[in-house]
Structure formats: structure tokens, C-alpha cells
Amino acid sequence: MSPNPTAPLDTTIERNGLSALGPEATALLRLLDDTFAGWGIDAGALSMTMPPVLPAAELKKLDYYDNFPHQAILAAPLDLAARESAPFDEEAGAFPHQALEPAALGLPSAACYGIYLHHAGTQLAADTLVTVVGRCFRKETHYENLRRLLGFHMREIVAMGSREHVEEHLRRSTEKITAFAEALELPLRKEAATDPFYDRGGARLLLQQLSPVKHEFLYEDLAIASVNVHRNFFGERCDITMAETGDPIFTSCVAFGLERWLSALTRRHGSWEAATSAVAWARSAV
């Protein structure tokens, strides 16, 4: 993404799904992230940092490439031996696949995957909370300003442990999001959605259809946050167990697409300054 010499430094620019945020947008993104992270920390969450890329083989164990192949983006180093015979294609703006080594790294589409893989093979307390912010990547059919991006920031607060703990996390998070949106005068509607965490033809998929595992909070037609319960799927796949019982953990997460919040707030309040003032006030009111 080459710089635009005529663009002022405070300009927020999106090209081909990649955004560059100016100072005002950056300040608001950080304010929002501090707010959401603070909700987790106040509830006892540990703040962690996950790797920016993850082993494709580990993501495959989570059925990621079966359930989300349309979003998947892989990374591979250049094959130095093939570089001369398969040079960069100027017309396509890309290296041909012959110039690459096998794609053994995956760019995560959600921040929580790194948490489950990090804790694989461990035992946890029944009331574990972790919060992370990550750069996430999704291949989309089209990109649109800050509403739909190839690369974006996601803040997540993840609960791991007992069924009661992960369900209480979602209840508490839903109340927080609702109260925050009301203080922002940001009308949100909550809708059930689906994420194919389970086998498409299995009994767990039927359970998901009867009891939705994902709810989104939408401003207009844009989902800016979600609350998700995965039951014990990640506990079983990653062999994460509860120290008290030895059973696979249950998990749930609340996720915030930070650039999408920027889009919603500036549409609602009209400017970066007004949106920032609204968030600063709402932080103190919730």
C-alpha cells in the first residue's frame, strides 16, 4: 500500500481491504480497545499477547479449513531455489505459487484461536478469563471502507472452564455491551447467527440450530460485536481440561471488531471528535 503524497496526515485510507488510520482514528481505536480490555481485566481476565500467525497444521485440528475455507489466508516464504524460474508477476502483482515454499502458516481470522492453541494440553481453573487484541485477516468477496477489511483489529475476552462460568461471561458481557451502546446513543440489535464450529451433519450441529451458539450486535446492517459459546469443542480438540475434574473445558468469547466500531460511531455521531467525546463519556457511565 503505497503512500499518497497529497493526503494529509490525519487521513484514514482504505485500499483493497487494508486500512491506514490517521491520528484521530488511531486515538479512538485505542480508547475503544482500552475500554473493552478494561471490562475483561475488571472481571479478572489475564491480559495476553498471541502470535500474529499460527501453524496451519494446528488450525486444521480445529476444523478451521473445513469450516471457514472462504475466509482462510495462508502465508509461505519464498522458495529461493525457484525464484529465478518463477519471478514476480508484475501484471498480476503477485508471486506465482511455484515461487513459494509450502504454506505452513495461517493468518488467524479471530483473536481467540491463539489462546486455545497456547493452552493445548494443559489444565485450567474452572473460572479462567483471558483477554487479547490481535490483528485478524479474512478473505472477503469485497471490501468496504472500515466496514469490511482484509486485515483488522479484534479485541476478545475469552472464558474457559465450567459451563456455568462461560455462560455467566456471556450474560455479563451482553449487559455491558447493551449498556455501553445505550450510553453512546448507538442503537444496536441483537440477532442469532451461526458459526460452523461443529460437523455439518452431526448431532452437535442440530444442537447449535436448536440453541444458537453465536449472537451478533448490529448497527444498521453491520455486526460490530458478538458473543459466542463453543461448548466443549475447543476443550476437546486442544485437550484442555479443568484441574478440578479433568473434564474438557467449556469456552465462550465476546469479540469486538474495532474498525467496525469506528465506522459505526462516526456514522452515528458525524465526526472523529464527536465520536471520541461520546466514547469518553460512555466509559464513565457504564
DAGI-V585511 format. One record per pair of residues at least 6 apart in sequence whose ideal C-beta (glycine too) atoms are under 7 Angstrom apart, sorted by the first residue. I is the first residue (numbers start at 1). GAP is how many residues later the second one is. D is the distance in whole Angstrom. If there is no record, write none. Layout:
I:GAP:D
I:GAP:D
//
This chain:
1:14:5
1:17:5
1:19:7
4:9:7
7:6:6
9:13:6
9:14:7
10:12:4
10:13:6
10:14:6
11:11:5
12:7:7
12:8:7
12:9:5
12:10:5
12:13:5
13:6:7
13:7:5
14:131:5
14:132:7
14:135:7
16:127:7
16:134:7
17:123:7
17:126:4
17:132:5
17:133:3
17:134:7
18:132:6
18:133:6
19:127:6
19:130:6
19:240:6
21:8:6
24:248:4
25:237:6
25:247:6
27:249:7
28:234:6
28:244:6
28:247:6
28:248:5
28:251:7
29:124:7
29:229:5
29:233:6
31:245:7
31:248:5
31:249:7
32:226:6
32:229:5
32:247:6
33:100:6
33:122:5
33:225:6
35:244:7
35:248:5
36:119:5
36:220:5
37:10:7
37:94:5
37:96:7
37:118:6
39:118:7
39:137:5
40:89:6
40:91:4
40:117:4
41:6:6
41:90:7
43:86:6
43:129:7
44:85:5
45:84:4
45:85:6
45:86:4
45:112:6
46:83:7
46:84:5
47:84:5
48:82:6
48:84:5
49:83:7
50:61:7
50:64:3
50:65:6
50:68:7
50:82:5
50:84:6
51:63:6
52:83:6
53:22:6
53:52:5
53:53:7
53:54:6
54:52:5
54:54:5
54:59:6
54:60:6
54:63:6
55:49:7
55:50:7
56:18:6
56:47:6
56:48:5
56:49:6
56:50:4
58:59:5
59:6:7
59:47:5
59:54:7
61:176:6
62:51:7
62:175:6
64:8:7
65:7:6
67:129:4
67:130:7
68:41:6
70:69:7
71:38:5
71:67:4
71:68:6
72:34:7
72:67:7
73:34:4
73:64:5
73:66:6
74:29:4
74:31:7
74:32:6
75:28:6
75:30:4
75:32:6
76:24:4
76:25:5
76:26:6
76:27:4
77:24:5
78:17:7
78:21:6
78:22:6
79:20:6
79:21:6
79:22:5
82:16:6
82:17:5
83:16:6
86:10:5
86:12:4
86:13:4
88:7:6
89:7:6
107:30:4
108:6:6
108:26:7
108:28:6
108:29:7
109:27:6
109:28:6
109:29:5
110:26:6
110:44:6
110:145:7
111:21:5
111:22:7
111:23:3
111:25:6
111:43:5
111:45:4
112:44:5
112:46:5
112:141:5
114:20:7
115:15:5
115:17:6
115:43:5
116:118:4
116:122:5
116:124:7
117:121:7
119:119:7
119:121:5
120:118:4
120:119:6
120:120:6
121:118:5
122:118:6
123:118:5
123:119:7
123:120:4
124:36:6
124:37:6
124:116:6
124:118:6
124:119:6
124:125:6
125:36:6
125:118:6
126:35:4
126:36:4
126:39:6
126:116:5
126:118:6
127:34:5
127:38:5
128:32:4
128:33:5
129:28:7
129:30:6
130:28:5
131:25:7
131:26:5
132:24:6
133:20:6
133:21:7
133:22:5
134:20:6
135:16:6
135:18:6
136:16:6
136:18:5
137:13:6
137:14:5
138:12:7
140:8:6
140:10:7
142:6:7
143:6:6
143:7:6
145:118:6
146:113:4
146:114:7
146:116:5
146:117:4
147:75:6
147:113:6
147:116:5
149:110:6
152:105:6
152:107:5
153:105:4
153:106:6
154:101:6
154:102:7
154:103:6
154:104:7
155:101:5
155:103:6
156:97:5
156:98:7
156:99:5
157:16:7
157:96:7
157:97:5
158:93:7
158:95:4
159:6:6
159:7:4
159:10:4
159:92:7
159:93:5
160:80:7
160:89:5
160:91:5
161:81:6
161:88:6
161:89:7
162:80:7
162:88:6
163:87:5
166:63:6
166:84:5
166:85:6
166:86:4
167:62:7
169:83:5
170:57:5
170:59:6
170:82:5
173:54:6
173:81:4
174:53:6
176:110:7
177:40:6
177:48:6
179:107:5
180:102:6
180:106:5
181:7:5
183:99:4
183:102:4
183:103:6
184:94:5
184:95:7
184:98:5
186:33:6
186:78:6
186:79:7
186:82:5
188:29:5
188:30:6
188:31:6
189:29:5
190:25:5
190:27:6
191:24:7
191:25:6
191:27:6
192:20:4
192:23:6
193:21:5
193:22:7
193:23:5
194:14:7
194:18:7
194:20:6
195:18:7
195:19:5
195:33:7
197:16:7
197:33:6
197:36:5
198:6:4
198:7:5
198:10:6
198:35:7
199:6:6
213:15:6
213:16:5
213:17:7
214:12:6
214:14:5
215:11:7
215:12:5
216:7:4
216:10:5
217:6:7
217:7:6
217:8:4
217:9:7
219:45:4
222:38:6
222:41:7
222:42:6
224:33:6
224:36:4
224:37:5
224:40:5
225:29:7
225:30:7
225:31:5
226:29:5
227:27:5
228:24:6
228:25:5
228:27:7
229:23:4
230:21:5
230:22:7
231:19:6
232:16:4
232:17:7
232:18:5
234:6:7
234:17:5
235:6:7
235:13:3
235:14:4
235:15:6
235:16:7
236:12:5
240:8:7
240:9:5
241:6:6
241:7:6
241:8:6
242:7:6
265:10:4
265:13:7
265:14:7
266:6:6
266:9:5
269:6:4
269:9:5
//
